[in-house]
């Protein structure tokens, strides 16, 4: 049987100016844009010990996980240094809507993009109960 081998892309339909939204991701999250306006993320370049894996998961219809966004999706972006990223975002006037939190598999925080999509930021760490906050 043929099977899925990974995430091939993330595509967002913008509510307004797609260039302005791409520029926001470049300015605030450091997304390196290509000439054609999108970005290419290569997991082998990720320095984390997990080798750059991608998680796929479904949320229940009544889940509040994506709130305050009304979108039916949320993208999780891997980051190399969550504390530094949050400092950059605050300095740029971006509201942090949740976190930071520490869990067994890393550190997490949440922001909203200008189109109202909730964005999860994740600094991966090796699975370890000691990573969790009390």
Backbone torsions as a table, in degrees:
resi	resn	phi	psi	omega
1	UNK	NA	135.2	174.7
2	UNK	-68.8	153.4	-178.0
3	UNK	-146.9	163.3	175.1
4	UNK	-72.1	138.8	179.7
5	UNK	-115.2	-5.3	179.8
6	UNK	166.2	-178.9	176.1
7	UNK	-90.1	120.2	-178.0
8	UNK	-88.8	-18.1	179.9
9	UNK	180.0	162.2	174.1
10	UNK	-126.0	123.6	-175.5
11	UNK	-125.2	124.7	-179.2
12	UNK	-114.2	134.9	172.4
13	UNK	-89.5	117.1	-175.0
14	UNK	-78.3	148.1	177.6
15	UNK	-81.3	-19.8	-177.4
16	UNK	-144.1	-121.2	-175.3
17	UNK	-79.6	107.6	-177.3
18	UNK	-65.9	-33.8	178.1
19	UNK	-66.6	-41.2	179.3
20	UNK	-63.6	-40.2	179.2
21	UNK	-67.6	-41.9	177.0
22	UNK	-61.6	-41.9	178.4
23	UNK	-62.5	-37.6	177.9
24	UNK	-61.9	-44.8	178.5
25	UNK	-63.8	-36.0	178.7
26	UNK	-70.1	-46.4	-177.1
27	UNK	-66.0	-47.0	-171.4
28	UNK	-93.5	-28.1	-177.2
29	UNK	-114.5	0.5	175.8
30	UNK	72.8	18.8	179.3
31	UNK	-67.6	121.0	-178.6
32	UNK	-81.7	110.3	-177.1
33	UNK	-84.2	141.8	175.2
34	UNK	-86.8	168.5	179.8
35	UNK	-55.8	-32.6	-176.8
36	UNK	-80.6	-1.6	173.0
37	UNK	102.2	-14.0	178.3
38	UNK	-103.0	-169.8	-179.2
39	UNK	-134.2	154.6	175.4
40	UNK	-120.3	118.2	178.5
41	UNK	-104.8	125.6	-178.2
42	UNK	-111.9	111.6	-177.3
43	UNK	-60.2	-33.8	178.3
44	UNK	-59.9	-20.0	177.9
45	UNK	-82.5	-8.9	-179.9
46	UNK	-73.7	128.1	-176.5
47	UNK	-79.2	-3.3	-175.8
48	UNK	-67.9	153.5	-177.6
49	UNK	-69.5	-15.4	-178.0
50	UNK	-81.8	-1.1	177.8
51	UNK	78.9	10.0	175.0
52	UNK	85.4	35.5	-179.3
53	UNK	-68.5	160.7	175.4
54	UNK	-121.6	134.6	179.6
55	UNK	-97.1	140.0	173.9
56	UNK	-121.9	129.3	-177.3
57	UNK	-153.4	152.6	176.1
58	UNK	-109.0	145.8	176.1
59	UNK	-109.2	148.1	177.7
60	UNK	-63.5	154.9	-178.7
61	UNK	-57.2	-31.5	-178.5
62	UNK	-96.7	12.7	-179.0
63	UNK	-65.1	140.7	174.5
64	UNK	-99.9	5.0	-175.6
65	UNK	-55.6	-37.8	-176.4
66	UNK	-85.8	-10.3	-178.5
67	UNK	-62.6	145.6	10.6
68	UNK	-84.9	4.1	177.3
69	UNK	-67.4	147.3	174.1
70	UNK	-100.6	4.8	177.9
71	UNK	-67.5	154.5	178.9
72	UNK	-92.1	14.1	179.4
73	UNK	-146.0	162.5	172.0
74	UNK	-145.8	133.8	179.0
75	UNK	-99.4	135.3	176.8
76	UNK	-103.4	120.3	177.0
77	UNK	-104.8	130.0	174.5
78	UNK	-73.1	137.5	176.7
79	UNK	-128.5	152.8	-177.3
80	UNK	-85.1	-23.2	-178.3
81	UNK	-152.5	96.4	-174.2
82	UNK	-63.4	-42.7	-178.9
83	UNK	-60.0	-45.2	179.0
84	UNK	-65.7	-40.2	178.5
85	UNK	-61.3	-44.4	-180.0
86	UNK	-64.7	-38.1	175.2
87	UNK	-60.8	-44.5	178.3
88	UNK	-60.2	-45.1	-177.5
89	UNK	-65.0	-45.4	178.1
90	UNK	-60.5	-43.1	179.1
91	UNK	-62.2	-29.8	179.3
92	UNK	-88.7	4.8	177.9
93	UNK	81.1	15.4	179.2
94	UNK	-88.0	128.2	-179.6
95	UNK	-77.1	132.4	173.8
96	UNK	-89.5	117.1	-176.1
97	UNK	-94.0	-6.3	177.6
98	UNK	-169.0	149.8	177.9
99	UNK	84.0	-175.9	7.0
100	UNK	-76.0	150.5	176.7
101	UNK	-130.7	148.8	175.4
102	UNK	-111.2	133.1	178.6
103	UNK	-129.6	176.7	-177.7
104	UNK	-55.9	-31.0	-174.5
105	UNK	-109.6	12.6	175.2
106	UNK	143.9	-168.1	-178.0
107	UNK	-110.2	142.9	-175.2
108	UNK	-133.1	150.4	170.0
109	UNK	-152.5	163.1	-176.2
110	UNK	-134.6	140.4	177.1
111	UNK	-134.3	173.0	173.3
112	UNK	-115.9	138.8	173.9
113	UNK	-85.7	170.3	-177.2
114	UNK	-60.3	-19.6	178.1
115	UNK	-89.3	3.9	177.8
116	UNK	85.7	15.8	176.4
117	UNK	-89.2	130.4	175.1
118	UNK	-74.7	134.7	-178.8
119	UNK	-119.5	128.2	176.9
120	UNK	-98.5	131.3	176.9
121	UNK	-108.3	133.0	-174.1
122	UNK	-134.1	122.4	169.7
123	UNK	-99.5	102.6	-176.4
124	UNK	-64.0	146.6	174.4
125	UNK	-141.4	153.3	176.1
126	UNK	-57.1	142.3	-178.6
127	UNK	-59.7	120.1	-177.5
128	UNK	-161.1	125.2	178.6
129	UNK	-56.4	-26.5	-178.7
130	UNK	-71.3	-14.2	178.0
131	UNK	-72.4	-23.5	-174.7
132	UNK	-69.4	144.1	171.7
133	UNK	-78.2	149.3	176.4
134	UNK	-80.6	NA	NA
